[in-house]
Amino acid sequence: MLLLDAKGLVKSFPKAGGNLDVLRGVDFQCGSGEAVAVIGPSGAGKSTLLNLLGALDWPDAGIIHHDGRPLRRQRREMTHWRRHVVGFVFQYHFLLPDFTARENLLVPVRVVKEPSRADWQRADDLLAAMELTDRADHRPGELSGGEQQRVAVARAFMNRPRVVLADEPFGNLDRTKGSRLSDLLFALRDREQSGLVIVTHDPDLARRADRVLELTDGQLRRVT
């Protein structure tokens, strides 16, 4: 079943003397529980595509469907999309420095409601999945870079999103830490049965996906 289905996405940005056409009628699909890697040269528009899929930005043309329903440019609908349909992992963890690891996981919940006992338990379960049980009460400044990014991955799954969007999620980690976090991410994806879209320059990470797409000259083409 198609989870995300984007058709004809067009996006350009102003530049001196005209516009820079980044996406030129891109079609993109991600099935339920599927992992899709998007590769391509720097500046090709990979992060732009991810921002459109996550409703952090809006295309100049084209449409995105979730479970057959179109995403419309309405504040309430886009807010619901970002809170409940998609989860985000960025290259930098963006953790709140005064909150513990567990409290950082509960931030997406607090946007919607006061966390329940079940929410606290889920936060602990996700930290355990990231092998961070003994670090739950530590603040980001007391964690290593790899541990901080593990918290960020766990936070992305907190609200049980249908799909997690990851933009160079291990770009700031060395190969050993990145490989271990990749193992944990895919194990959590399997457990949660979420879709996963990864923008990456790492060929080893891309090969772990079910499909690899390359974005060049504003178009996507399948690599594997």
C-alpha positions in Angstrom: 0.0 0.0 0.0 1.3 3.4 -0.9 1.9 5.6 2.1 3.3 8.7 0.4 2.5 9.4 -3.3 3.9 12.6 -4.7 3.2 13.6 -8.3 4.8 16.3 -10.4 6.6 18.2 -7.6 8.1 21.4 -8.8 10.2 23.8 -6.7 12.4 26.7 -7.6 14.2 29.4 -5.7 15.0 33.0 -6.7 18.6 33.8 -7.7 20.3 36.7 -9.4 18.9 36.9 -12.9 16.1 34.5 -12.5 15.1 31.3 -10.7 16.9 28.2 -9.8 14.8 25.2 -10.8 15.5 22.5 -8.1 12.7 20.0 -8.7 11.2 19.6 -12.1 8.2 17.5 -12.0 9.4 14.9 -9.5 7.3 11.8 -8.8 8.0 9.9 -5.5 6.4 7.0 -3.7 7.0 5.2 -0.4 5.1 2.2 0.7 4.1 1.3 4.2 7.1 -0.1 6.0 9.4 0.6 3.0 12.8 2.2 3.3 13.8 4.5 0.4 17.2 6.2 0.1 17.6 9.3 -2.0 21.1 10.1 -3.2 22.6 12.7 -5.5 25.2 15.5 -5.6 25.2 18.3 -3.2 22.7 21.0 -4.2 20.6 18.6 -6.2 17.5 19.3 -4.1 17.4 16.2 -1.9 16.7 18.2 1.3 14.2 20.3 -0.6 12.3 17.1 -1.6 12.3 15.9 2.1 11.0 19.3 3.3 8.1 19.1 0.8 7.3 15.6 1.9 7.3 16.7 5.5 5.2 19.8 4.8 8.0 22.1 6.1 7.8 23.8 2.7 5.3 23.8 -0.1 5.8 23.0 -3.8 5.3 25.5 -6.6 3.3 22.8 -8.4 2.4 19.1 -7.8 0.5 17.3 -5.1 1.3 14.9 -2.2 -1.1 12.1 -1.1 -1.0 10.2 2.1 -3.1 7.0 2.1 -4.8 8.3 -0.9 -5.7 11.7 0.7 -4.2 14.9 -0.7 -2.2 17.2 1.6 -3.8 20.6 1.3 -2.2 23.9 2.2 -4.3 24.5 5.3 -2.7 25.3 8.6 -4.6 22.6 10.6 -4.0 19.9 8.1 -0.3 20.7 7.7 0.1 20.8 11.5 -1.5 17.4 11.8 0.7 16.1 9.0 3.9 17.2 10.8 2.7 15.9 14.2 1.2 12.6 13.4 2.1 11.5 9.8 5.8 12.2 9.6 8.7 12.1 12.0 12.0 14.0 11.4 15.7 13.2 11.9 18.1 15.9 10.8 21.9 15.9 10.6 22.1 17.9 13.8 20.1 16.5 16.7 18.3 19.8 17.8 17.8 18.5 21.3 16.7 20.9 24.0 19.8 21.4 26.2 17.9 21.8 29.6 15.8 18.6 29.1 16.9 15.1 29.8 16.9 12.5 27.0 13.6 11.2 28.2 12.1 14.7 28.4 13.3 15.4 24.9 11.4 12.5 23.6 8.2 13.8 25.2 8.5 17.2 23.5 6.4 16.1 20.4 3.7 14.8 22.8 3.6 18.0 24.9 2.8 20.0 21.7 -0.5 18.1 21.6 -1.3 17.1 25.2 0.1 16.4 28.7 2.1 13.2 28.5 0.3 10.2 30.1 1.9 7.3 31.9 1.8 5.4 28.6 3.7 8.2 26.9 6.4 8.0 29.6 6.6 4.3 29.1 6.9 4.6 25.4 9.7 7.1 25.8 11.5 4.6 27.9 10.9 1.8 25.4 12.3 3.8 22.6 15.4 4.8 24.6 15.8 1.1 25.3 15.6 0.3 21.6 18.4 2.9 21.1 20.4 1.3 23.9 20.1 4.4 26.1 18.3 3.1 29.1 21.1 4.2 31.4 21.3 7.6 29.8 17.6 8.5 30.1 18.1 11.1 32.8 21.2 12.7 31.2 21.0 16.1 29.4 22.4 16.5 25.9 25.6 18.1 27.2 26.3 14.9 29.1 25.9 12.6 26.1 28.3 11.8 23.3 27.5 12.9 19.7 26.4 9.4 18.8 24.1 9.2 21.9 22.6 12.6 21.1 21.7 11.4 17.6 20.2 8.2 19.0 17.9 10.3 21.2 17.0 12.3 18.1 16.1 9.1 16.2 14.0 7.8 19.1 12.2 11.2 19.3 11.3 10.9 15.6 9.3 7.7 16.4 7.6 9.0 19.5 4.3 9.9 18.1 4.1 6.7 16.0 4.5 8.4 12.6 3.6 6.6 9.5 6.9 7.6 7.9 10.2 8.9 9.2 12.1 11.4 7.1 15.9 11.4 7.8 18.2 14.1 6.3 21.8 12.9 6.4 21.1 11.5 9.9 24.6 10.2 10.5 26.6 12.9 8.7 28.3 14.2 11.8 29.3 10.7 13.1 32.3 8.6 12.4 31.8 5.4 10.4 31.7 3.1 13.4 29.1 5.1 15.3 27.1 5.8 12.1 27.0 2.1 11.3 25.8 1.2 14.8 23.1 3.8 14.7 22.1 2.6 11.2 21.5 -0.9 12.7 19.4 0.6 15.5 17.4 2.8 13.1 16.5 -0.1 10.8 15.7 -2.3 13.7 13.3 0.3 15.1 11.8 0.8 11.6 11.1 -2.9 11.4 9.5 -3.0 14.9 7.4 0.1 14.2 6.6 -0.8 10.6 7.0 2.9 9.6 8.1 4.0 6.2 11.6 5.5 6.1 13.0 8.0 3.6 16.7 8.7 4.0 18.7 11.4 2.2 22.3 10.4 2.3 25.7 10.6 0.7 26.7 7.3 2.4 26.6 4.4 -0.1 26.6 1.8 2.7 23.6 3.4 4.3 21.8 3.7 1.0 22.3 0.1 0.2 20.4 -0.9 3.3 17.2 0.6 1.8 14.6 -1.3 -0.2 15.0 1.1 -3.1 17.7 3.7 -4.0 16.7 6.8 -6.0 19.1 9.4 -7.4 18.1 13.0 -7.8 19.9 14.8 -10.6 19.0 17.7 -12.8 15.7 18.0 -10.9 14.5 14.5 -11.7 14.5 11.2 -9.7 15.6 7.9 -11.3 15.8 4.5 -9.7 19.3 3.1 -9.1 18.3 -0.2 -7.4 
